[in-house]
Amino acid sequence: MASPWIDVSVGLRTGMVSWPGDPPARISHAKDMERGDPCTVSLLEMGAHTGTHMDAPAHFVRGGIGIDGMPPEAAIGLARVIPIRDRKSIKADELRRHRIRRGERILFKTYNSDHCWDTDSFFEGFVYLSAKAAQYLAERQVRLVGVDYLSVGGFRADGLETHQALLKAGIWVIEGLNLKRVRPGRVQLVCLPLKIAGGDGAPARALVRPAGRPGRKKR
Ligand SMILES: [Zn+2]
């Protein structure tokens, strides 16, 4: 029997952590049965890059493809969860050991998963993907990169460069994953961003479950 799915998305709610300068998340009730309305309807106010979300090329590339243009299989299928030891950033040197191949979907599990999601405060020192590592992944022609905090790039370094290296190479990006409950290794991934027309990004639900090694039977 297949392993159960693990929800690796973070919940959307008022007051949750957001990227400094981005619109904070606020979820209120436009209609509310408790106030005598016939039904309850939530009003969502948030930046498109809130919580678990995907980046489209249009986020950093002028004229780039929008999130509605993402082929579904970009974020559905086999993926690999790679554990990162570096406490500061994901570096090309550490990646080389993992023999990353063309077309892979790679999710990085860093210090962030265990330490960044238990608070509503933004954590400036999160582990990010260095620009050189992003360039390395672009050269390897991976299909998708997922990270476990709000940005692939750092807060003070490599924000622009890392995003551009990935998005210009046509690599789809998931940000804001919580991989706390996921062991490194092969997983099946399902990530579906909202279909915002021409969107630079969109909130997403992301799920993984352990996948057996190829050729080995999973009990
Ligand atoms: Zn981003």
Boltz pocket constraint, residues with backbone or C-beta under 6 A from the ligand:
constraints:
  - pocket:
      binder: B
      contacts: [[A, 49], [A, 55], [A, 59], [A, 150], [A, 151], [A, 152], [A, 163], [A, 173], [A, 175]]
      max_distance: 6.0
